Each structure stands twice: as C-alpha cells, then as structure tokens.
Amino acid sequence: MKLRPLHDQVLVLRLESEAKTAGGIIIPDTAKEKPYQGEIIAAGPGKLDKDGKRIPPDVKKGDRVLFQRYAGTEVKIDGVEHLMMREDDVLCIIE
C-alpha cells in the first residue's frame, strides 16, 4: 500500500525501545512503554499560510525524530504499525 500524506502530515515508523535496562534487567513487552522515537517514512508537501503560500516541512523521509507522547493516529500498513501525525507534533530531529 502506498500512502502520500497531505498538507503538514507525516507518516512515522516507531523505533523499538530497549528490552533491557542499563543494569541488565529484561523488561517484558507488557511493561514496556511505547517509544517516542521514530523514522519519517513520508511527509506531506507542507501547510498553507494565510496568503495561500505553501510552507515546506522541516522534516524529510529518513529523518529520525522525537515526537510527543500521545501524538498521532495509529495506522497499520502491510501489517506494520505506523503513526500519522502533524508535523507540529514532532519535537526534534535526531542527528
């Protein structure tokens, strides 16, 4: 399935969190929090300002990002869970 986000929407694939703590304790799946990091899979063309001029997004495909805790809508694409969110929900790009 191919998706093309509209306006300032981005499609994010969550990156897996560590299954072990620094002390070596293994965290079971039921106790793990969902990670707040992801990779941009696709980005829309940007939003329009009040004059109708398009503002391009700051993120692009392949960027690793941090996003807000409850950001986005979960979508399954080919059996893999992704998040569709506004670019405003992205906090920063990880370099």
Backbone torsions as a table, in degrees:
resi	resn	phi	psi	omega
1	MET	NA	134.3	177.6
2	LYS	-108.9	132.4	176.9
3	LEU	-120.8	142.6	174.8
4	ARG	-127.2	105.5	-178.7
5	PRO	-61.1	148.0	178.8
6	LEU	-100.7	156.5	174.8
7	HIS	49.9	-121.1	-176.6
8	ASP	-104.1	26.3	178.7
9	GLN	-84.1	147.3	174.9
10	VAL	-130.8	147.3	176.7
11	LEU	-103.6	123.5	-173.9
12	VAL	-121.8	135.7	172.7
13	LEU	-101.0	119.6	179.8
14	ARG	-63.5	140.5	174.1
15	LEU	-91.9	140.2	-177.5
16	GLU	-66.3	139.9	177.1
17	SER	-86.9	164.6	-179.6
18	GLU	-64.6	140.7	179.4
19	ALA	-95.0	-0.3	-177.3
20	LYS	-136.1	140.3	177.4
21	THR	-78.5	172.6	178.7
22	ALA	-62.8	-28.6	179.2
23	GLY	-82.8	-3.2	176.9
24	GLY	97.2	4.8	179.3
25	ILE	-78.9	129.7	179.9
26	ILE	-84.4	128.9	-178.6
27	ILE	-95.3	123.2	178.2
28	PRO	-70.1	156.1	-178.3
29	ASP	-56.6	-35.2	-177.6
30	THR	-69.9	-23.3	-178.6
31	ALA	-96.8	-11.0	-177.6
32	LYS	-73.6	140.1	171.3
33	GLU	-85.9	152.4	177.4
34	LYS	-69.9	139.6	-177.4
35	PRO	-69.0	153.6	178.7
36	TYR	-104.3	14.4	178.2
37	GLN	-112.8	149.3	178.0
38	GLY	-160.3	175.6	177.6
39	GLU	-116.5	133.6	178.1
40	ILE	-71.5	121.0	178.5
41	ILE	-92.8	-37.3	178.5
42	ALA	-156.0	150.1	178.2
43	ALA	-133.3	144.5	177.5
44	GLY	-72.1	175.4	-177.4
45	PRO	-73.8	-12.2	-179.3
46	GLY	115.4	166.3	-178.7
47	LYS	-93.3	165.3	179.3
48	LEU	-96.6	139.9	174.6
49	ASP	-85.3	-176.5	-174.5
50	LYS	-66.1	-19.3	178.2
51	ASP	-92.1	-0.5	179.8
52	GLY	88.2	7.2	179.1
53	LYS	-85.8	135.0	-178.0
54	ARG	-78.3	131.4	176.4
55	ILE	-102.9	112.1	-176.9
56	PRO	-66.2	150.5	-179.8
57	PRO	-70.5	154.0	177.5
58	ASP	-81.2	-19.8	-179.7
59	VAL	-101.3	156.3	178.0
60	LYS	-139.7	168.3	-180.0
61	LYS	-55.3	132.6	178.2
62	GLY	97.3	-13.9	178.7
63	ASP	-68.4	139.4	170.7
64	ARG	-92.5	130.6	-174.0
65	VAL	-133.2	159.2	167.8
66	LEU	-104.8	139.6	179.6
67	PHE	-133.2	167.3	-177.7
68	GLN	-65.8	154.3	-174.4
69	ARG	-55.5	-50.1	-176.1
70	TYR	-105.5	29.8	-176.4
71	ALA	-77.9	146.9	168.3
72	GLY	79.5	175.3	178.4
73	THR	-118.4	129.8	179.9
74	GLU	-75.1	133.4	177.5
75	VAL	-134.2	140.4	176.0
76	LYS	-100.1	126.2	178.3
77	ILE	-124.0	116.2	-177.8
78	ASP	53.0	39.2	176.7
79	GLY	81.8	0.8	-179.6
80	VAL	-110.2	132.5	-177.6
81	GLU	-80.6	128.2	177.7
82	HIS	-124.6	170.9	173.8
83	LEU	-120.5	134.2	172.6
84	MET	-107.3	120.8	-176.6
85	MET	-143.7	165.9	175.5
86	ARG	-76.8	151.7	178.3
87	GLU	-61.9	-28.4	178.7
88	ASP	-62.9	-23.6	179.3
89	ASP	-78.9	-11.6	177.3
90	VAL	-81.4	124.8	-176.7
91	LEU	-85.4	-41.7	-179.1
92	CYS	-163.4	164.8	175.1
93	ILE	-100.4	133.1	178.9
94	ILE	-91.1	121.7	-178.6
95	GLU	-105.1	NA	NA
